[in-house]
Amino acid sequence: MAPKKRKAQDADPTVETTDLQRRYAAGKQPRTEEQLPSVDYHVPLDPESELFTENDWFIPKFNLFISFTLDNLVESYRNVFKDFIKLPSRKFHPGYFYKIDQPISINEIKSRDYEYLNGHRTFLLDIELIRKNCYSYNDSDSLIVKNSMQVVNYVKYEVLKAKNVTRNYLINAEVKKFLQDTLAKVFDATDKSVAEMMGKPSEGFDTSLRICEPFVELVSKDELPEYYEVIHRPSALKLVRNNLEMDYYSKIYDFYIDMILVFENALVFNDPETLIYQDAEKLLRFFRKLMQERFFVSLKDASERGEVKLEYDKFEYKQYLANGGDGDAAEMEDEDVELEDYDFNHYEGLGNGYNRTLFSGDYLLGPSKMKLNEMNPKRNVMEAAEELPEAPKYNIFNSLAEDAEKKNEEEVAPYTFIREISVTSSKSQYKQDTAPVQGALPPLNQKWVEYVFNGECLTKKNNMFSLTLPPIQTSASITAHLNYLPGANYNASLTVDKEKTNPAPNAVAEGNESPIKFEVRLLEGNNNLEFTCEDQDTGNTESFKLWIVVLP
């Protein structure tokens, strides 16, 4: 039986809104103060979200997923997304580009490549940058700022569903009871129970007043009409409970997203100083922790005892596997999923709708099956069972020859901080390009390249090199091994064409011997890379400069 369509609070088409006086004006509302709020790209807006706290997840065919998701959201919520589809006009808003250091829009995000290690984090930070830039430039209480917050939320909802496809079980009678128990805990939450759940001191907290009261009923249009100018997907706990009882939710994350929508709507509409904002933030954290540490754990235990049968949406899950998802990561409680007769040569998406005909470059969209726990922090970056193809060494030479007049000067001491720096092909990209999924175009003539620079041979006069990579080598891994001296306090960084690059999250290694690894994207032509290691206690610095030419 097909699931019923979920109830939603729809606007009444018979109500005329043109004559109503609107509180919020459309369009940009620049701040009047000269000093704008700073924008910190690298700090997430919601660092406690599972999208940022968990690093070992990936979505197959991520670039295609991004393109479809953004197009679909823009079409469905055009009034929310319309100001962020493209960059502001330089003609009408010239000051924007002087005040905002990193302008970004939906179109810029769609044009970027995120299919590399930790690319999902970069994508989420780029999406959040839309909101950060908007808040920095516009008045904090303007409609465009509140719309930017909803843009970020709606994108994250889609990413959550795709990320958790392996535990997005169908809601049967047994699963429904677990969800109802979780919802009841939210309804009964008090300051004391929330503090206990979050592991904070609870002595003296109130135990009688339920803090969910403001979120039980939908906001009245008569009492607060401006709420519906701002919030495009109104929801309330009572509506969620009714939807659950009447089986309008087919899968767990349909319920999950509607629940966090209730509280995040309050965060969008209200000021951070208000009590309702603080309660919404408190209940949002409480609900997330309930789901992660109680609901899913109890559900798994009940499944192992045979009390609950967990089933996937078979169509969605098969498509997830067909696109390169990791079936081993899921608990395959549903033994009826049969894949023998499934056609793995088609290119439909994760089951949430995105699909299109094959283009010539689709083989590049094949997913990387590599996980973070497969990253070896030691010197060998490939498994012993995988023999790397022999590849010719492309020209590598010192960028600056030694000055003849200085040959007789005192010899410069070798580097002591940097033990070794290696430049290799990106392993995930190499696997992806040489072994595309079934049905894709034949593999590229991809070459594995590897250059190793010994720190003992590097000095302040011998630290600049140039090398040339073969065509299509636009992904590279830069790995630095440091000599961790006792008491040393190093600060290492890498810049690519003068832009700072974040290191990839390392697997935990013994002691302090974990290398620092950077996944970089190179452009055709010349690329300038500079690795710097500074001892923060002494101020001494060692640098390594590299010019990489990628042939067209």
C-alpha positions in Angstrom: 0.0 0.0 0.0 1.4 3.3 -1.0 2.1 5.7 1.9 -0.4 8.6 2.3 0.7 12.1 1.4 2.0 13.8 4.5 -0.1 16.6 5.9 1.3 20.1 5.6 0.2 23.5 6.4 -0.7 25.0 3.1 -1.6 28.6 2.4 -5.3 29.2 1.6 -5.4 30.3 -2.1 -8.6 32.2 -1.5 -7.0 34.6 0.9 -5.9 37.8 -0.7 -2.6 39.0 0.7 -1.9 41.9 -1.6 -3.9 44.3 0.5 -2.3 43.3 3.8 0.4 45.5 5.1 3.7 43.5 5.1 6.2 44.0 7.8 9.2 42.6 5.9 10.4 44.3 2.7 11.8 42.1 -0.1 15.3 42.4 -1.5 18.6 43.4 0.1 18.6 45.6 3.2 22.2 46.7 3.6 23.5 47.5 7.1 24.1 51.2 7.9 27.2 50.6 10.1 30.6 50.8 8.6 32.1 47.8 10.4 30.2 44.7 9.2 30.1 41.4 11.2 33.1 39.2 10.3 32.6 36.1 8.2 34.4 32.9 9.4 34.2 30.4 6.6 35.8 27.5 8.4 33.5 27.5 11.5 30.1 25.7 10.9 26.9 27.4 11.9 25.8 24.3 13.6 29.0 22.4 14.6 26.9 19.9 16.7 25.1 18.6 13.6 25.9 15.0 12.6 26.8 16.4 9.2 29.9 18.0 10.8 30.6 15.7 13.8 30.8 12.6 11.6 33.5 12.5 8.9 33.3 9.0 7.6 30.2 9.4 5.3 29.8 10.0 1.7 27.0 10.2 -0.9 27.5 8.4 -4.2 27.7 10.6 -7.3 27.9 13.7 -5.1 28.2 16.3 -7.8 25.1 15.0 -9.6 23.3 14.8 -6.2 24.2 18.5 -5.5 23.0 19.6 -9.0 19.7 17.9 -8.8 19.0 18.8 -5.1 19.7 22.5 -5.7 17.6 22.6 -8.9 14.8 20.9 -7.2 14.8 23.1 -4.2 15.0 26.3 -6.3 12.0 25.1 -8.3 10.0 24.1 -5.2 10.9 27.2 -3.0 11.7 29.9 -5.5 10.6 32.7 -3.2 13.1 31.6 -0.7 16.0 30.8 -3.1 15.5 33.6 -5.7 18.0 36.1 -4.0 20.7 33.5 -3.9 20.7 31.8 -7.3 23.3 34.2 -8.7 25.6 36.8 -7.4 24.3 40.4 -6.8 24.4 42.7 -9.8 27.6 44.8 -9.8 25.6 47.6 -11.4 23.0 47.9 -8.7 25.1 46.6 -5.7 28.7 47.6 -6.4 29.4 48.0 -2.7 28.7 44.3 -2.0 31.9 43.2 -3.7 34.0 45.6 -1.7 32.5 44.5 1.7 32.1 40.7 1.1 35.5 38.9 0.7 34.1 35.6 -0.7 30.9 36.2 -2.7 29.1 32.9 -3.5 25.8 31.8 -5.0 23.9 28.7 -5.9 25.2 28.8 -9.4 28.8 29.0 -8.2 28.3 26.0 -5.9 26.7 23.9 -8.7 29.7 24.6 -10.9 32.3 23.3 -8.4 33.6 19.8 -8.0 33.1 18.2 -4.5 34.0 14.6 -5.3 37.1 14.3 -3.3 38.1 13.4 0.3 36.1 15.6 2.7 34.4 17.3 -0.2 31.0 17.0 1.6 32.3 19.3 4.4 33.5 21.9 1.8 30.1 21.8 0.2 28.3 22.4 3.5 30.6 25.2 4.3 30.0 26.8 0.9 26.2 26.5 1.5 26.6 28.1 4.9 28.7 30.9 3.4 25.5 32.0 1.6 23.9 32.7 4.9 27.1 34.1 6.5 27.6 36.6 3.7 23.9 37.6 3.7 23.9 38.2 7.5 27.1 40.2 7.3 25.8 42.5 4.5 22.1 42.9 5.4 20.2 43.9 8.5 19.9 40.9 10.9 16.1 41.2 11.1 15.5 41.5 7.3 13.5 39.0 5.3 16.5 38.1 3.1 18.6 37.1 6.1 15.8 34.9 7.4 15.4 33.4 3.9 19.1 32.6 3.8 18.8 30.6 7.0 16.0 28.6 5.5 18.0 28.0 2.3 20.8 26.4 4.4 18.3 24.3 6.4 16.4 23.0 3.4 19.7 21.9 1.7 20.9 20.2 4.9 17.6 18.3 5.1 18.2 16.7 1.7 21.8 15.9 2.6 20.6 14.3 5.9 18.3 12.0 4.0 20.9 11.0 1.5 23.6 10.5 4.1 21.5 8.2 6.2 19.9 6.1 3.4 21.3 3.0 5.1 19.3 3.6 8.3 16.3 5.4 6.9 14.1 2.4 7.6 10.4 2.1 6.7 8.1 2.9 9.5 6.1 -0.2 10.4 4.1 -0.8 13.6 7.1 -1.7 15.7 9.3 1.2 14.5 6.3 3.5 15.0 6.1 2.6 18.7 9.8 3.6 19.2 9.1 7.0 17.4 6.1 7.6 19.5 8.1 7.0 22.7 10.7 9.4 21.5 8.1 12.0 20.6 6.5 11.6 24.1 9.9 12.4 25.7 10.0 15.6 23.8 6.5 16.5 24.8 7.3 15.8 28.5 10.7 17.5 28.4 11.5 19.9 31.3 14.6 21.9 32.1 15.7 19.2 34.4 15.2 16.3 32.0 16.9 18.1 29.2 19.9 19.0 31.4 20.2 15.3 32.5 20.1 14.1 28.9 22.7 16.6 27.8 25.0 15.5 30.7 24.8 18.9 32.5 24.2 19.7 36.2 20.4 19.6 36.9 20.1 20.5 40.5 17.5 23.1 41.2 16.0 23.0 37.7 12.3 23.0 37.2 10.5 19.7 36.8 6.9 20.7 36.2 6.9 23.2 33.3 7.0 21.6 29.9 9.2 23.7 27.7 7.6 22.4 24.5 4.4 24.3 25.0 5.1 27.2 22.5 5.8 24.6 19.8 2.8 22.4 20.2 0.3 24.4 18.1 0.8 26.2 14.8 1.3 29.9 15.1 -2.0 31.8 14.7 -2.2 33.8 11.5 -4.5 36.3 13.2 -2.1 37.0 16.2 1.2 36.9 14.2 0.6 37.3 10.5 4.2 38.3 9.8 5.2 34.8 10.8 3.9 33.5 7.5 5.7 36.2 5.6 9.0 34.6 6.9 8.4 30.9 7.5 7.6 28.9 4.3 7.2 25.5 5.9 5.2 26.0 9.1 5.0 23.0 11.4 4.2 22.2 15.0 4.7 19.2 17.4 0.9 18.4 17.4 0.9 18.3 13.6 4.0 16.0 13.6 2.3 13.7 16.2 -0.9 13.5 14.1 1.1 12.8 10.9 2.9 9.9 12.8 -0.3 8.5 14.2 -2.1 8.5 10.9 0.8 6.9 9.0 1.7 9.9 6.8 5.4 9.3 7.3 6.8 6.4 5.4 10.4 6.5 6.6 12.2 7.5 9.8 13.9 10.6 8.3 10.6 12.0 7.1 9.6 12.2 10.8 13.1 13.3 11.9 13.2 16.3 9.5 9.7 17.5 10.4 10.7 17.5 14.0 13.9 19.6 13.6 11.9 21.8 11.3 9.6 22.8 14.2 12.5 24.1 16.3 14.6 25.5 13.4 11.6 27.6 12.3 11.7 29.2 15.7 15.4 29.8 15.4 14.8 31.6 12.1 11.9 33.8 13.2 13.0 34.8 16.7 15.9 36.8 18.0 18.7 34.9 19.9 18.0 36.9 23.0 14.4 35.7 23.4 13.4 32.8 25.7 11.6 31.0 22.9 14.7 31.0 20.8 16.8 29.5 23.6 14.1 26.9 24.3 14.0 25.9 20.7 17.8 25.5 20.6 17.6 23.4 23.8 14.9 21.1 22.4 16.7 20.7 19.1 19.8 19.4 20.8 17.7 17.3 23.1 15.8 15.7 20.2 19.0 15.0 18.3 20.6 13.3 21.2 17.5 11.2 21.9 17.5 10.0 18.3 21.3 9.3 18.1 21.9 7.8 21.5 18.5 6.3 22.5 16.3 5.7 19.5 18.7 4.2 17.0 20.5 2.2 19.7 17.3 0.8 21.1 16.0 0.0 17.6 19.2 -1.9 16.7 19.1 -3.9 20.0 15.4 -4.8 19.4 16.2 -5.9 15.9 19.0 -8.1 17.1 16.6 -9.7 19.5 14.1 -10.3 16.7 11.5 -8.0 18.2 11.6 -5.5 15.3 11.9 -6.1 11.6 13.8 -3.3 9.9 13.1 -2.8 6.3 14.5 -0.5 3.7 12.7 1.2 0.8 14.0 -1.4 -1.6 13.9 0.8 -4.7 15.9 3.5 -2.9 18.4 1.2 -1.4 19.0 -0.7 -4.6 19.7 2.5 -6.4 22.0 3.6 -3.6 24.1 0.4 -4.1 24.0 0.8 -7.9 25.6 4.2 -7.5 28.4 2.9 -5.4 27.1 3.0 -1.9 28.6 0.7 0.8 26.2 -2.0 1.6 28.6 -3.4 4.3 28.0 -0.3 6.3 24.3 -1.0 6.8 22.8 -3.6 9.1 21.1 -5.8 6.5 18.1 -6.8 8.6 15.9 -7.0 5.6 16.8 -10.4 4.1 14.3 -9.9 1.3 16.4 -7.4 -0.6 17.5 -9.4 -3.7 19.9 -7.7 -6.1 20.6 -10.6 -8.5 18.1 -9.4 -11.2 18.8 -5.7 -10.7 20.3 -3.8 -13.7 23.3 -2.0 -12.3 24.0 -0.2 -15.7 21.4 2.5 -15.3 22.1 5.8 -13.7 19.2 6.7 -11.5 20.0 8.4 -8.3 19.6 7.8 -4.6 15.9 7.2 -4.9 15.0 10.8 -4.2 14.4 11.5 -7.8 17.5 12.8 -9.5 18.2 11.1 -12.8 19.1 12.1 -16.4 20.5 10.6 -19.6 24.2 9.8 -19.7 26.6 12.5 -20.8 30.1 11.9 -22.2 31.8 12.9 -18.9 29.6 10.8 -16.6 32.4 8.4 -15.9 34.0 11.1 -13.8 30.9 11.1 -11.6 31.5 7.6 -10.3 31.8 7.5 -6.5 35.0 7.0 -4.6 34.6 3.8 -2.5 37.3 5.0 -0.3 36.5 5.7 3.4 38.4 7.6 5.9 39.3 4.5 7.9 41.0 3.2 4.8 43.4 6.1 4.9 46.8 4.8 6.0 48.8 7.4 7.9 52.0 5.5 7.2 54.3 6.0 4.2 52.5 3.5 2.0 49.4 5.1 0.6 48.3 2.1 -1.5 47.6 -1.4 -0.3 50.2 -4.0 -1.0 47.8 -6.0 -3.1 47.4 -3.1 -5.5 50.4 -2.9 -7.8 50.7 0.6 -9.1 51.3 1.0 -12.8 54.8 2.1 -13.9 54.7 5.6 -15.0 57.4 7.7 -16.6 58.9 10.4 -14.4 58.1 13.8 -15.7 60.7 16.5 -15.5 61.5 17.8 -12.0 64.2 20.3 -11.3 65.3 23.0 -8.9 63.5 26.2 -9.7 66.5 28.3 -8.9 70.1 27.2 -9.6 72.7 27.8 -7.0 74.3 31.2 -7.3 77.9 30.7 -8.4 79.1 33.6 -6.3 77.8 31.9 -3.1 79.3 28.5 -3.6 82.1 29.2 -1.3 79.9 30.5 1.5 79.2 28.5 4.6 77.0 25.6 3.9 73.4 26.0 5.1 72.1 23.5 7.6 69.4 21.0 6.4 65.8 21.3 7.6 65.0 19.8 11.0 61.2 20.3 11.2 60.3 18.8 7.8 61.3 15.1 7.5 59.7 14.4 4.1 57.2 15.8 1.7 55.5 13.7 -1.0 53.4 14.7 -4.0 51.2 11.9 -5.3 48.1 11.3 -7.4 44.9 11.5 -5.4 44.2 7.8 -4.5 40.4 8.2 -4.6 40.5 10.0 -7.9 43.0 7.5 -9.3 40.7 4.6 -8.4 37.7 6.4 -9.7 39.2 7.2 -13.1 40.9 3.9 -13.7 38.0 1.7 -12.6 34.7 3.4 -13.3 31.4 1.7 -12.4 29.7 -0.7 -14.8 28.0 0.9 -17.8 30.4 3.9 -17.8 32.8 4.8 -20.5 36.2 3.0 -20.7 38.7 4.1 -18.2 41.1 6.9 -18.8 44.7 6.4 -19.4 45.4 7.7 -15.9 49.0 7.6 -14.6 50.0 7.2 -11.0 52.7 9.8 -10.1 54.7 10.1 -7.0 57.5 12.4 -6.0 59.3 12.4 -2.6 61.4 15.2 -1.2 63.7 14.3 1.7 63.9 16.9 4.4 67.6 16.2 4.9 68.3 17.5 1.3 66.2 20.7 1.9 67.7 23.9 3.0 66.6 27.6 2.9 68.7 27.9 -0.3 67.4 24.6 -1.8 63.7 24.5 -1.2 62.1 25.5 -4.5 61.2 22.9 -7.2 59.1 22.6 -10.3 57.5 19.6 -11.8 55.2 18.8 -14.7 52.2 16.4 -14.5 50.6 14.6 -17.4 47.2 15.6 -18.7 44.1 15.2 -16.6 46.1 15.1 -13.4 44.0 17.7 -11.6 43.9 16.0 -8.2 46.9 15.6 -6.0 47.8 14.6 -2.4 50.4 16.5 -0.6 51.7 14.7 2.5 54.1 16.2 5.0 56.0 14.1 7.6 57.4 16.2 10.4 60.1 15.5 13.0 58.2 16.0 16.2 61.0 17.1 18.6 60.3 17.0 22.4 58.3 20.0 23.4 57.9 21.3 19.8 54.8 23.3 19.0 54.4 23.3 15.2 52.0 25.2 13.1 51.9 23.8 9.5 50.0 25.2 6.6 49.7 24.8 2.8 48.7 27.5 0.3 47.7 26.8 -3.3 47.9 29.9 -5.5 48.1 32.0 -2.3 44.8 30.5 -0.9 45.0 28.5 2.3 44.1 24.8 2.1 42.7 22.8 5.0 44.3 19.5 5.8 42.4 16.3 5.4 41.3 14.6 8.7 44.0 12.1 9.6 43.5 8.6 10.9 44.8 8.4 14.5 48.4 7.2 14.5 50.6 6.2 17.4 52.3 9.1 19.2 52.6 12.3 17.2 53.8 10.6 14.0 50.6 11.2 12.1 51.4 12.9 8.8 49.7 16.1 7.6 47.8 15.4 4.4 46.2 17.9 1.9 43.9 17.0 -0.9 44.3 19.7 -3.6 42.6 20.5 -6.9 45.0 21.7 -9.6 44.2 23.9 -12.6 45.6 23.3 -16.1 48.7 25.3 -16.4 50.9 26.6 -13.6 50.0 26.1 -9.9 52.0 27.5 -7.0 52.1 25.6 -3.8 53.9 26.6 -0.6 54.1 24.4 2.6 55.3 26.2 5.7 56.1 24.8 9.1 56.7 27.2 12.0 57.9 26.5 15.5 55.5 28.8 17.5 57.9 28.8 20.5 61.0 29.9 18.7 59.5 31.6 15.7 61.8 29.5 13.3 60.2 28.7 10.0 60.9 26.1 7.3 59.2 26.4 3.9 58.9 24.3 0.8 57.9 25.9 -2.5 56.6 23.9 -5.5 55.5 24.9 -9.0 53.3 22.2 -10.6 52.5 22.5 -14.3 49.5 20.4 -15.4 49.6 19.7 -19.1 46.3 20.4 -21.0 
